[in-house]
């Protein structure tokens, strides 16, 4: 089970690259970049088992036995997951299925999107002056699961990172209603580490009026975002409508 990182192949670990090059079968998520997949040997069988919101081509219940089946054939199976395999990647479900089938599992960690996004913007997710707590959560919920309770997240000394934010307007409204200041700085970043990366630094209040960025995207909220460096080389997304309470900077 290999973490492919955020997309830039130079952010793969050496172990991830070695496992990728030695696999007989590679089953990858939809979010694994084409640049990373280009490193897979031509001799390997490559299967896209990705699940994108609203466009599922294979279910998790089908993926689990597929992994077991290939392993039972004696093949070296690489389960390639975007970011880190144990963070919002259903890695736990697949590990359980493999263990139940007595299949040995090796986990190779990868750089998760939160760290890659912070690096791209040159911000520290924690800073003893502004933030001593880091909260990672996913806005994409399993069927039947309740939406996040934003009331418990309105701490100005917490950096909040929302994976798969989807409609970030509702997230902004929820955080403001929970008591977080509408002027709290935040950053929305899309296609992290790839050439088409787009980033936008704004405030929670202004975020409510901002159009969606292309998926996959990630939202960071917290005082440390105010230190993000703006560079002329960073791809720019069009500025959202001006609001009376928010100011925006393109990143």
Secondary structure, DSSP 4 states (H G I P E B T S, - for coil): -EE-BSS-GGGS-HHHHHHHHH-SEEEE-TTS-HHHHTTS-TTSEEEE--EETTEESS-HHHHHHHHHHHHHTT--EEEEESB-TTSSS-HHHHHHHHHHTT-----B----HHHHHHHHHT--S-BTTTBSEEEEEES-PPTTPPPP-GGGG--TTEEEEEES-SSHHHHHHHHHHTT--TT-EEEEEESTTSTT-EEEEEEHHHHTTPPPPPSSEEEEESGGGGGPPP-TTS-BPPPPPP-SS---EE-
